[in-house]
Amino acid sequence: MSARILVVDDIEANVRLLEAKLSAEYYDVLTAPDGVTALAIAAAEKPDIILLDVMMPGLDGFEVCRRLKDDPETRHIPVVLVTALDGRADRITGLEAGADEFLTKPIDDVMLFARVRSLTRLKLIIDELRQREASGRRMGVIAGAASRLGGTGGRVLIVDDNERQALRVLAELQREHRPVVESDPEKAILTARGPVDLVIVNATAKGFDGLRFAAAVRSDEATRHLPILAIVDVDERARLVKALEIGVNDILTKPIDPQELSARARTQIKHKRYTDFLRDNLDQSLELAVTDQLTGLHNRRYMVGQLAALVTRATHGGDPVAALMIDIDHFKKINDGFGHDVGDEVLREFAVRLASNVRAVDLPCRYGGEEFTVIMPDTRLEDAHRIAERIRRHVAGSPFRVLGGSELLTVTISIGVAATTGEGDKPEALLKRADAAVYEAKAAGRNVVVARAA
């Protein structure tokens, strides 16, 4: 798994050393000698990971990291701070600035590549979600942010059979989050499937294999996107590397520093909220792509796809499919006499009445303008005719309240009904028969249901 990595350091020898190591592993390497140049390259090139030295003249690594994370165009890029300092205060400062991880000089190659691979996986997921969201915005089906990216407090699951350690973690996280402790890994998996923002697992637990639990979280469809923070012994390098390889997002070494715990938990929850935001927008775009925004019914695009599958099944010996084509009578007069806002009110109210008079398996859709259709699986022509008549009576029998209830409009509809006839039927032919029946209903004086066989 390759990636583009920006290496930032004011000492050229350090840059060349990291560039050589990364290039030997087939990574594409960009370099910058100072913070200002790094910000410009990050904005222009959008690297996958930034390896950022802390001690630089002018803008130090902490300030560069803050600026990267404050910029919407670069905040999603993982930042690894590289420093000769191994102090607690510097780690916390870096994490609070938005850094995703630290590497200490001299850099351990095994840890370097384990971190790069782990962060590259995260970046690939975020990039895919961002691209899909951008496509939704270009199509006009995503208007803006739909979820809260900020805010404090998350739901944290602590999986640990070391009671003393678990209680210390619980006590620290309770200041800001809503943590719960579970010592049984089987129960913990069930809990993780609920509303959880972060899983903290003791990778050195005595009663269960913490890494096996982490792997189970990653392989479960319901939990695979949950961030995992693993508690490890700093001396168990092989276990630490293995944790990153199986998909653990972050590492917390023992003895646990309370402030570092809080900073890492906050960072992981922030990442989750960002990816949740992107996924929510993607789900919203998919929903809007197949939904008519005025009426809330499915649109013609969605209907065509569903109808094709149903008709294909019907022509191969499956259940018959019926289609209702519905037209609101004299709708132009409503728009001309009362205005388009009232026309929209009528369309919305009709959609409610239509949806409430068909079965749960039926598919009511807005076909276009004042035309609607209902696709009815497992329905014969005579049954569809009976349901169409019920819809017609419900619409004509009760006036529509518009203009805040100050006006009552009598609305009627004309309905054409058709059903599949056997082998060789096509979706287009079915809709064409239903449409022809609508014209017959209008010619018959409107407010009529006409069923048309083959």
N, C-alpha and C positions, 0 to 999 in steps of 0.2 A: 504494500500500500504506500504509494509515493505521496509527496506533498511539497508545496512551496514554502520554504522556511526563511524568514527574515532574521538575520543575525545582527545584533546591534551592540557594538563595543567600541570604545575610543582607542583601545590598544590593538594595533593592526595584527600583532602576532596571535592574539586570542581569536580574532576574527578568522584568520587563515587556518588556525588549528581546527576550529569548529566547522569551517567550510569544508576542509579536507575530510573530516570524519563523516559529515552528512552526505557529501557528494559520493563518497565511497559506498554508501548505502542507497545510492540512486535518488537522493532527494535533490530538488531544485533549490538552490541557495541564492538568496539576495543578501546584500550586506549594506550596513549604514554605520558611519563613524561617530554619529552623535544623535541626540534625541530629536532635534528639529528635522534632520534628514529622515530619520526613522518614521516620524509622523507623516511626512510627505510621501514616502514610499508606501507606507501602509495604506494611505488613502487612495493612491493611484493604482497599486498592484494587487491589493487585497490578498496578502499571503494567507496560508492556512494556519501557520503558527508563527509567533514572534518570540525569539530567544533574546532577552533584553538584559544587558548588564546594568547593575544598580549604580555603581560608583562611576559616574561620568561628569565631566565639567558642564556647566550650564544647566540644562535640564537633566536631572538624575533619573534613574529608572523608575522610581516611584511616581514622579510627576508625569513622565511619558505614559506610564500605564494608566494613570488617572485620565489623561486626555484621550487616550485610545478608547477607554470604557465610557467616556462621556459623549463620544461621537457616535451617532446612530449607524454610521457607515462602517465603523470598525469595532464596535463594542462586542460583536460576536466572535472576533478572532481570539483564540486562546493565547494568553501571554504567560511565558515562563520566565521568571526573574532569575538571572544568573549572578551570583555574588560570592565574594570571598568571605563574607560575613555569615556566621552561623548563629547569630543571636536571636533570641526569642522575640525581642522588640522589632527587629527588622522583618521577621517572617510575618508578624501580625500587621505591621505597617503595609507590607506588600499585599497581603490578602485583603486588607481593607481598601487598598487602592484598586482592587479588582483583579489581581494576579491569580492565575489558575494553579500555579505551582512554583516551587523554588528548586533550583539546582545549585549546589555548592561547589566552588572551585577548590581543588582540581576536579573537573567533571568526570564522574563515573560513567563510562560508555554504556554499560548495561542499563543503568538508570536513565540515561539520556534517551536511548532508543525505546525503552519501555514507555517513558513519558510521551515521547513523540508519537508512537503508535496509538496510545490511548487517546491523546488529544486529537489526533487526525480522525479517528473514528467519530468522535463527538462533532468535529467540524464538518465532516461529510453529511451527517444527519441534519445539522443546522442549515447547511448550504442547500440541501434538497428542499427542506421546508421553506426556506426563504425564496427559492426560485419558483416554487409552486404558488406561494403567496403573491409574488410579483406578477405571475401570470394572471392570477385572479384579479389583481388591481388593474392590469391592462385591459382585461375583459369587462371591467366595471362591476364585478360581482363581489368585490371587497371594498367597502367604502372607507374603513378606518379601523383603528384599534378596537377590539371587542373584549379585551380583558385587562385586568389590573396587573401591571408589571412590577410596580413598587409594592410598598406595604411590608409590614413585618409580621412575623408569626407564621410558622409552618407546622404541618403534622408530621412528626418524626417518630419512626419505629426503631427502638433500640433492641437489638437481638444479642443477648449476652447472658451467659450462665454464671459470670463472676458478679455476684450480687453487689459487692462493695463498689466495684468499678461502675456497674450499671447505674447505681444510685447516685454516684458522683456526676456521671454524664447527665442523668435525669435532672439533678438539681441545677446544673449549669444551664441546661437548655430551657428549663421552665421559666427563666427570666424573660425569654422572648418567644418561645415556641410552645407547642402542645405535644410534648413527648409521651410515649408509653413504652414500657419495658416488656419484653417477652423472652423467656429463656428456652422455650420449646420451639425448635426450628419449623416443625410441621404447622403449629399454630401461627407462627410468625408469617409463614407464606400466605396463609388465609387472611391474616390481618393486612399484609402488604397489598392484597387485591382490593382493599377498600380505599378510602380517600387518604392517601399518604403522599407526602412531598419528599421525604428523604428516609433512607434506610441506613442505620449505623450498625455494623456487624463486627463483633469481636472475632478477628481472623485467627486468634490463638485460643479460642474457647476450648475447655477441657471436655465438655459433654457432647460436643458436636463439631463437625468440620465446618468452620466458618466460610472457607472458600467454596466448599460444595454448596452451602446455602446461597452464597452470592451467585454461583453459576445457575442454581435453580431459579433465582429471581430473574436472571437474564434470559433463561430459556422459556419462561412462562409468558404467554402472549399478553396476559393482563398486567404484568409487572415489568416487562423488559425495558421500558423507558424510565423506570425509577432510578434516580441517582443513588449510588451506594458509596458510603464512606466506610472504609475498613480500618479497624484498629489493629496495628501490628507492632511487633518488637523490632526496634531499629536494627538489631543485629541479624534478624532473619531475612537476609537479602533475597534468597530464593523465593520465599513465601511472598515477599513484597512485590517482586517482579511478576510472579504468577498471578497475584491479585489484579495487577494492571492488565495482564494478558487476557484474563477471563471477563474483563469488562467493568471492574471496579472503577469508579470515577475519581476517587481521591483517597489519600492515605493519611492516617493520623498515627504517629508513632508514640509508643509508651516511653516514659510516663506522660500521661495526657496533660497538656497545658490547657486550662479552662478557656483562656481568651483565644487560643488558636482553634480549639474545638468550636467555639462560637463563630469565629470568622469563617472557618471552612464550611460549617453548616449553612451559614448565611449565603455564601457563594454558591453552593450546590442548589439551594432552594431558589435562588435568583435564576440560575441556569434553567431549572425545571420550569419556572414560570414563563421564561422567555420561549422555550420550546413548546410549552402548552399553549401559549399565545399564538405561535405560528400554526400549530396543529388545529386550534380552534378556528383560526381564520381559514385554514384549508378546508375544514369540515363545512364552515359557513359558505365558502365559495362553491363547493360541490353541491350543497343544498340549494343555493341560489341559482346555480346553473340549470337546475331541473325544476324550479319553482316559479310560478307566476307571482311577481312581487305585489301586485294589486290585490289579488283574490286569495293568495295563499294556497291555491290548488297547484297540482303539477302542471307543467307547461307542455306544449306540443312536442318538443324534443324528447322529453322523457316518455310521453305516451307512445310515440312512434317505436321506440326501442322495446317497450313492454309488449305492445301489440304484435310486433313481428314474432317474438318468442311464443306468444300464446297461439297465434294463427298457425305457426309451424307445427306446434304440438297437436293442434286440432286436426290438421291435414294428415297427420300420421297416426290417426286413430284415437287421439285424445278427446277431451271434452270440448263441446262447441263453445264458441266465443261470440258474444253479441256486442254491438256498438250502438250507442245512442248519439245522434248528432242533434244539438239543441241550438236554436236561434231565438234571441229575445225579440219579440215582435215590436216593430216601430221604434226601435231604440234610437234612431236618428232624431225622431221627434222629441224624445226625452232630452237629448243633448242640446238640440236647438232651442227647446222651450225653457229649459231649466238650467242649462250650462253643463259643462263637462264634469264639474265637481259632483253634481247630483247624479250624472251618468255613472261616475265611479262608485258612488254610494249604492246605486242599484246593482252594479256588477258585484260588489262585495256582498250585499245581502243575498243576491241570487246564489252566489257560491256557497254561502252558509246553508241555504235551503236545499241546494242540490246535494251537498255532502251529507246532510242529515237524512236524506231520503233514499240513499243507496246503501248497499251492504258494505261491511268492512273489507271484503275481498275485491270490491269494485274499485275502479280507478277513475274518479272524476277529474277532468282537466279543462283548463282554458285553452281552446283551440286557436283563438285569435279574435280580437275585437269583442263583439257581443256573441261570438260562437263558442259553444262548449261541447265537450264530448264525454261520454262515460264508456269505459271499456269494462265488459262484464264477463269474467271467466265462468266456465261451466254454466252457461245460460242459453236456453233455447229461445227462438224468436218470440213465441207466445209469452214466455215468462218476462222477457225484456219489455215487451209491449205493455204488460200489466204494470211493471215498475215505472215505465215512462208515463203512463197515465196517472199514476200516483203523484209523480213529480209535477206534472202539468196542473193537477187539481190544487196541490199545495201552493203553487206560485199564484195561480189565478184567484184562489179562494181567500187570500188575505192581502190587503194593500201593503205596499212598501212605505215605511215611514222615512222621509228624507228631510233635509234642512233642519236637523235637530228635532225631528218629530212634528214640525209645524205643518208639513204637507204630507198628504197620503196619495200615493200613486198606484193605480191599478196596472199591473204588469202581467202580460201573458207571454207564453212561449210556444213555438212550433217545434215538434220533435220528429225526427226520422229514425227508424229502427231497422237494423239489419243484423244478420247472424251468419256465421260460416255454414257452408252447405256440404262440405266434405272435401275429398281430394282435389288438389289443384287450386284451392282458394288462396288469395293473396291479401295482405293487409290493405293495399291500395284499393283493391276491388271491394272489400268490405266497407271501407270508409266512403267509397264512391256511391255504393248502394244506399248507405245511410244518408248521405248528402242529397241524393236524388229524392229520397223520401221526404226530406225537409222541404224541398221545393214543392212537392205535391201537397204537403200540409199547408204551406203558405197559399198555394193556389186554391185550396179548399176553404179558405177564409181565415186562416191562422187560429192559434189557440187549439191546435189539433195534433193528435199523434197518428202518424202513418207508419205502418210496418211494411217493409218491402222484402220479399223473398229473393231468390236468385234473379 
